[in-house]
Amino acid sequence: HCGATGGEGGLVGGGGYMKWLEVNSSYSSSAMSEAVVPDATVSPAAGGPYGEKAGGPGVDFSYVGIDAILEQMRRKAMKQGFELNIMVVGQSGLGKSTLMNTLFKSKVSRKSVLATAQEKIPKTIEIKSVSHDIEEKGVRMKLTVIDTPGFGDQINNENCWQPIMKFINDQYEAYLQEEININRKKRIPDSRVHCCIYFIPPTGHCLRPLDVEFMRRLSKVVNIVPVIAKADTLTLEERDFFKKKIREELRANGIDVYPQKEFDEDAEDRMINEKIREMIPFAVVGSDQEYQVNGRRLLGRKTKWGTIEVENIAHCEFAYLRDLLIRTHMQNIKDITSSIHYEMYRVRRLNENNTVVAHANGVPEHHLAAHEM
Amino acid sequence: QTKCFFYRSHIGEQGEGARAVPLAGHVGFDSMPDQLVNKSVNHGFCFNILCVGETGLGKSTLMDTLFNTKFEGEPTQHNQPGVTLKSNTYELQESNVRLKLTVVNTVGFGDQINKEDSYKSIVEFIDAQFEAYLQEELKIKRTLHSYHDTRIHACLYFIAPTGHSLKSLDLVTMKKLDSKVNIIPIVAKSDAISKSELAKFKIKITSELVSNGVQIYQFPTDDESVAEINSTMNSHLPFAVVGSTEEVKIGNKMVKARQYPWGTVQVENENHCDFVKLREMLIRVNMEDLREQTHTRHYELYRRCKLEEMGFKDTDPDSKPFSLQETYEAKRNEFMGELQKKEEEMRQMFVQRVKEKEAELKEAEKELHEKFDRLKKLHQDEKKKVEDKKKSLDDELNMFKQKKTAAELLHNQAQQAGGSTTLKRDKERKK
């Protein structure tokens, strides 16, 4: 990244170089002349690839300043801030709220209140969405944590994924409605669920039918990140065995969790994501309590037999989860949501209205794809 | 059954009850701008510049100078009748940034005798790019993130360095373009004007633009990091530029300049011209804002007008879920109806034409028949005449024959009655 913008002379030290190719050229005219495409040539305008004048006395780095756009984008992003919507799904008592609080180092999720026996188990699944503004080093983020108390808690859990799917689709719908408005907002508020963390109870054996059903259905509409909750009850061998079993079952059922193989953009992506795919589901432990360990204050869980350090990768994989979700793949998660899941919803939605109408008019469906505005 | 609770607090831009939560440690989402920038770097950037100005104002040279390269092989042909727009796309790269730059030039602008319609092809071109984007956005299966955006992000309007005032063509054109594109006016070939004349010229231009209500692009002043430089630059508009790709040795450096017998105009010398200011504003400081304004303001305006024109309306929230589909359907029926009507009209017209032709042909046929009859009659008359004549001739012939027969008979009788008669005659003859 080239440093300071040039002053009078526009000369900047440091390796900015120009190279160009003519891609295509087209004529558009009121007189409808024919398009003329000259041969593509590659020839640096001013000497060698570093902008040096061939044989000239002084080296003149011809710096245009195109790369300044990166700084401009950064400025704009800082000013606008970011939005992130995470949903947590899992039975009560798996430490969902604690994990969220640990991830974002603040009370972003309220733990379910220990109520009386009557109040404790909700009769239905609730969807609770709480938003917070958080800021770090000048970067502002609106974080929304969507909790699903009641999931998997009933005796009969049939169709317990329905309200969750409905919620996710409702967010897509809200976005779509705003997008097709004539007078639409400058920035469409994004309430779409970017990521759904699914908590697997640490049984150590295999996935339960509920887990399989839920993930199978929801992986089609949202990015699912499965985690093994309360992993401090598993030894390392049990953990590895459990993970392998889970991965096998996911594969056997055709469940694509994040990062999905088909969305890898290039070889570099694939390499990074393959490493992640070999590690999921992450075995996590959450804590919002700090303890003194070796002279440092660390987040952990203190037990009689030792203190589990949450951010220590020898103890649990929380740090991997945090890095994936927040430090490296946050933008990617949002991109997959908007350019793939949302687009799929949109296609389905626009087509289903066409179908309804088509059947009414007796028009065969394949004609409709062509009739776009 | 689902119960939904929403507790929402907004990013405190308007400071309305934002519920900020302090962080107890480093979370790591401060890397988000980096993640976003990395994604954009991988994706590449798009920037489209439109150069409007009369022939010979140095548009191509200025582009070459701005981007430090020779864009075109041969100079443009100026032999088309109207105003045409020539568009070229180039891939430039600087460090790790890949830019797809499209430069659109107006060819023949201001060359015509009657310039009333000169602005039209420019407006059409700009609208066509908006339309293409709108079409893509409205598709069912769309690929917006890989769409090559051809919408014009900046329009450099080249003003001829007369030193007096704007031409009416300039005012009219800029007025037509100001709601469609970000206009940055520049005084071209400004080495033709002296410094004092230039100052007066700039003031005149600015006041004419203001009094005619032309909205030129203002460099944004809402972000503190660039507010100061942008507002300073705003006061220097229109930029007086000089372009050159030729280099001259000044001191021990090679600089871009134009060499005259009386001196050398250095392009990158801020005392000589505003080229550096233009490059700074256009590329190094506000390229992203230009792109954003194009998308959020000019394109939205176009989209709104276009959709309203087609009869779409935002209805109240209750009926919203289906209004667009219903309107689509209504529009489609209307369209089909119109098609059918047109078809019917054409059919009618066709039938009409057929009838007319048929009548014509019948008429002709009738005439022919009449002619034929006439000729036939004529023929018959002639024939009759001829036959009559023949008859009369025959009659004459018959009569003649009769007479001849009668005469011969008499002659024979006379011979038998007395050959003497004959002798007598002979004797008389001999005498």
Contacts between the chains, C-beta under 8 A, distances in Angstrom:
chain1	res1	chain2	res2	distance
A	1	B	95	6.2
A	1	B	96	7.7
A	2	B	94	7.5
A	2	B	95	6.0
A	5	B	280	6.6
A	5	B	284	5.0
A	5	B	285	7.7
A	6	B	276	7.4
A	8	B	268	6.9
A	8	B	269	6.6
A	8	B	270	5.5
A	8	B	276	6.9
A	9	B	253	7.8
A	9	B	255	7.6
A	9	B	268	5.8
A	10	B	268	4.9
A	10	B	276	6.1
A	10	B	279	7.2
A	15	B	95	6.8
A	16	B	94	5.2
A	16	B	95	5.7
A	17	B	94	6.9
A	17	B	95	7.6
A	18	B	67	7.8
A	18	B	68	5.6
A	18	B	69	6.3
A	18	B	92	6.6
A	18	B	93	7.3
A	18	B	94	6.1
A	19	B	92	7.7
A	19	B	93	5.6
A	20	B	69	5.4
A	20	B	90	5.5
A	20	B	91	6.4
A	20	B	92	5.0
A	20	B	93	7.5
A	21	B	90	7.1
A	21	B	91	5.1
A	22	B	71	7.8
A	22	B	88	7.1
A	22	B	89	7.9
A	22	B	90	5.7
A	23	B	89	4.6
A	23	B	90	6.2
A	23	B	91	5.5
A	23	B	100	7.4
A	24	B	88	7.7
A	24	B	89	5.5
A	25	B	86	7.4
A	25	B	87	7.0
A	25	B	88	4.1
A	25	B	89	7.0
A	26	B	86	7.9
A	26	B	87	5.3
A	26	B	88	7.7
A	27	B	84	6.6
A	27	B	85	7.8
A	27	B	86	5.4
A	27	B	87	7.5
A	28	B	84	7.3
A	28	B	85	5.2
A	28	B	86	7.8
A	28	B	87	6.4
A	28	B	125	6.1
A	28	B	128	7.5
A	29	B	80	6.1
A	29	B	82	7.0
A	29	B	84	3.2
A	29	B	85	6.6
A	29	B	107	7.9
A	29	B	121	7.0
A	30	B	82	4.4
A	30	B	83	6.8
A	30	B	84	6.6
A	30	B	120	7.5
A	30	B	121	4.6
A	30	B	124	7.5
A	31	B	80	5.4
A	31	B	81	5.8
A	31	B	82	5.6
A	31	B	84	6.4
A	33	B	80	6.5
A	33	B	84	7.0
A	38	B	73	6.3
A	41	B	73	7.9
A	44	B	69	7.9
A	45	B	64	7.8
A	45	B	68	6.8
A	45	B	69	3.9
A	45	B	70	4.6
A	45	B	245	7.9
A	46	B	68	6.6
A	46	B	69	7.3
A	51	B	68	7.4
A	53	B	247	7.7
A	53	B	254	6.1
A	56	B	254	5.7
A	57	B	249	7.8
A	57	B	252	6.4
A	57	B	254	7.3
A	58	B	252	6.1
A	58	B	253	5.4
A	58	B	254	6.6
A	60	B	253	7.1
A	60	B	254	5.8
A	62	B	68	4.3
A	63	B	68	8.0
A	63	B	94	7.5
A	64	B	66	7.3
A	64	B	67	5.6
A	64	B	68	5.3
A	64	B	92	7.7
A	64	B	94	6.1
A	64	B	279	7.5
A	64	B	283	6.4
A	65	B	94	7.8
A	65	B	279	6.7
A	65	B	280	7.6
A	65	B	283	4.9
A	65	B	284	3.8
A	66	B	45	8.0
A	66	B	92	6.3
A	66	B	94	4.4
A	66	B	97	5.4
A	66	B	99	5.1
A	66	B	283	6.3
A	66	B	287	7.9
A	67	B	94	5.0
A	67	B	95	4.9
A	67	B	96	7.2
A	67	B	97	4.2
A	68	B	283	6.8
A	68	B	284	4.2
A	68	B	285	7.1
A	68	B	287	7.4
A	69	B	45	6.0
A	69	B	97	6.5
A	69	B	99	7.8
A	69	B	283	8.0
A	69	B	287	5.0
A	69	B	288	5.7
A	70	B	37	5.3
A	70	B	40	7.6
A	70	B	41	6.9
A	70	B	97	6.5
A	72	B	285	7.1
A	72	B	286	7.3
A	72	B	287	6.2
A	72	B	288	3.8
A	72	B	289	7.2
A	73	B	33	7.9
A	73	B	36	6.9
A	73	B	37	5.6
A	73	B	40	6.0
A	73	B	288	5.5
A	74	B	33	4.7
A	74	B	34	7.9
A	74	B	36	7.9
A	74	B	37	5.8
A	75	B	223	6.2
A	75	B	225	6.3
A	75	B	226	7.5
A	75	B	288	7.9
A	76	B	288	5.8
A	76	B	289	7.7
A	76	B	292	7.2
A	77	B	32	7.1
A	77	B	33	4.5
A	77	B	36	5.3
A	77	B	37	7.7
A	78	B	33	6.0
A	79	B	223	6.0
A	81	B	11	4.8
A	82	B	29	7.3
A	82	B	32	5.2
A	83	B	11	8.0
A	84	B	29	7.7
A	103	B	27	7.3
A	104	B	23	7.0
A	104	B	27	5.6
A	105	B	23	4.8
A	105	B	24	4.4
A	105	B	25	4.5
A	105	B	26	7.6
A	105	B	27	5.3
A	106	B	21	4.6
A	106	B	22	6.4
A	106	B	23	5.2
A	106	B	24	6.1
A	107	B	21	6.7
A	108	B	21	6.4
A	124	B	1	4.5
A	124	B	2	6.6
A	124	B	3	6.7
A	125	B	2	6.2
A	126	B	2	7.0
A	126	B	3	4.8
A	126	B	4	7.6
A	126	B	5	7.2
A	127	B	2	5.8
A	127	B	3	7.4
A	127	B	4	4.9
A	127	B	5	7.6
A	128	B	4	7.9
A	128	B	5	5.0
A	129	B	4	7.3
A	129	B	5	6.8
A	129	B	6	5.2
A	129	B	7	6.9
A	129	B	8	7.7
A	130	B	7	4.9
A	131	B	7	6.4
A	131	B	8	4.9
A	131	B	9	5.2
A	131	B	19	7.4
A	132	B	9	6.7
A	132	B	19	6.0
A	132	B	20	7.4
A	132	B	21	4.5
A	133	B	9	6.0
A	133	B	10	7.8
A	133	B	11	6.0
A	133	B	12	6.3
A	133	B	18	5.0
A	133	B	19	6.3
A	133	B	20	4.6
A	133	B	21	7.0
A	134	B	20	7.2
A	134	B	21	5.6
A	134	B	23	6.0
A	134	B	27	7.5
A	134	B	29	7.7
A	135	B	20	7.0
A	135	B	23	7.7
A	136	B	23	6.2
A	136	B	26	7.2
A	136	B	27	6.0
A	136	B	28	7.8
A	136	B	29	6.0
A	136	B	30	4.5
A	137	B	30	4.1
A	138	B	30	7.5
A	139	B	29	6.4
A	139	B	30	4.6
A	139	B	32	5.8
A	139	B	33	6.3
A	140	B	11	6.0
A	141	B	29	5.5
A	141	B	32	7.1
A	142	B	9	7.7
A	142	B	10	7.1
A	142	B	11	5.1
A	144	B	8	7.8
A	163	B	1	7.6
A	163	B	2	3.8
A	166	B	2	6.7
A	167	B	2	7.1
A	167	B	4	7.1
A	173	B	321	8.0
A	177	B	320	6.0
A	177	B	321	7.2
A	180	B	324	5.4
A	181	B	314	5.5
A	182	B	303	7.7
A	182	B	304	5.4
A	182	B	307	4.9
A	182	B	308	6.3
A	182	B	312	6.0
A	182	B	313	7.1
A	182	B	314	5.0
A	183	B	304	6.4
A	183	B	314	6.1
A	184	B	300	7.3
A	186	B	296	5.2
A	186	B	300	8.0
A	265	B	42	7.6
A	299	B	25	8.0
A	322	B	27	7.8
A	322	B	28	6.7
A	323	B	28	7.3
A	326	B	27	6.2
A	326	B	28	4.8
A	326	B	29	5.1
A	326	B	31	7.8
A	327	B	28	4.1
A	327	B	29	7.5
A	327	B	31	5.2
A	328	B	31	7.6
A	328	B	35	7.2
A	329	B	35	8.0
A	330	B	29	6.5
A	330	B	31	7.9
A	330	B	32	6.1
A	330	B	35	6.0
A	331	B	32	6.7
A	331	B	35	3.8
A	331	B	36	5.5
A	331	B	38	7.8
A	331	B	39	5.5
A	332	B	35	7.6
A	332	B	39	7.5
A	335	B	39	6.9
A	335	B	145	7.8
A	339	B	144	7.5
A	339	B	145	5.1
A	343	B	142	7.1
A	346	B	140	7.8
A	347	B	140	5.6
A	347	B	141	5.8
A	350	B	140	5.0
A	351	B	140	6.4
A	353	B	322	7.6
A	353	B	325	4.1
A	353	B	328	7.9
A	354	B	325	7.9
A	357	B	325	7.1
A	357	B	329	5.2
A	369	B	140	6.7
A	369	B	141	7.7
A	371	B	332	7.4
A	372	B	135	7.6
A	372	B	138	6.4
A	372	B	139	5.3
A	372	B	140	6.1
A	373	B	135	7.1
A	373	B	138	4.7
A	373	B	310	7.9
A	373	B	328	7.7
